[in-house]
């Protein structure tokens, strides 16, 4: 609004008459009425070179200057009167409407598990600027999803249609995940079990294993697994912050070898083929008896335990051996040894006109300690000075058969 106050000045003259000069009031035009955001500052502008009186002075930093700063908190009309040096005045006013700032609240601070997602919630109907943008799927929408990797504070600035801005923030604490490790994959033999032994770091509230079918429990730290086939076991732990972590272990099931069968030809015990062998006499391991064959020297029960390439074992049924009965059959007059007991040189001959093709000697553990090929004679001498004292069996093989005899070495 503009108002011009007329101002007259008189100049006296030397006569009975005077001249009156009539001047118009001062022109004053302030800016158009406007709308600003509540709490914002607005520069008011008047022409320079006058004295000034802004009214009311509410919110003004100085009501007596041309260009005061107005802090706007409510709708208000400022009236300005300007006066020049002659005392002429001009009046105008400007109305400033205060637009309320947006009001919103992002809610309480939160805690979330590392690598989890949090839905942020801003008010609708504005433009948005989330800072920082780290972890956000979209920093310019009301409700972005934040992937939490570390403690973080998000600040949201919203702007309304007039350009008024409001801010709020929310702090999200990143709770570390519990840690669980199961080590490398394990291998067991068929029909065996193993205890699962995870290494856990954290305040564990619950634990769940799967699959359940071959576990003795799914809710304990160290269950016993008895898989029938190759199985991958998965464990999920949850801590007191409701953060979870999972890990898995593969358990490989190797087949057990077939139960070995023992054959006995009257002299040598022989196992069915396997990777390794361990012979037992009356349930006790026979030291050094680790081959497919064993020559028994004592009456009793003999068993063999075998393993395959995976290290899985099987044990045979016991076979009862009567050495005396065997030697009564095979220790005939066909083979003669002397002396017996022997100290240094063993003399061996066949009564039949057969030639010895191959000669072997076994100790009491069934281990071959001597052999000789291509003898082509029915007599042979063996130097046994280096033999230990004990019982031995000599076996002479001809084209027609095998002849065995027990002898003793003394020292």
PyMOL commands that set and color helices and strands:
alter all, ss='L'
color gray80, all
select helices_A, chain A and resi 323-330
alter helices_A, ss='H'
color red, helices_A
select strands_A, chain A and resi 2-4+7-11+19-23+34-37+40-43+51-55+69-72+76-83+89-99+110-113+117-119+127-131+145-147+152-159+165-175+179-181+186-189+194-195+199-201+204-210+224-225+231-239+244-254+262-264+269-271+276-281+284-285+293-294+300-307+313-315+319-321+335-338+345-350+356-362+368-377+379-383+390-397+402-409
alter strands_A, ss='S'
color yellow, strands_A
deselect
rebuild
show_as cartoon
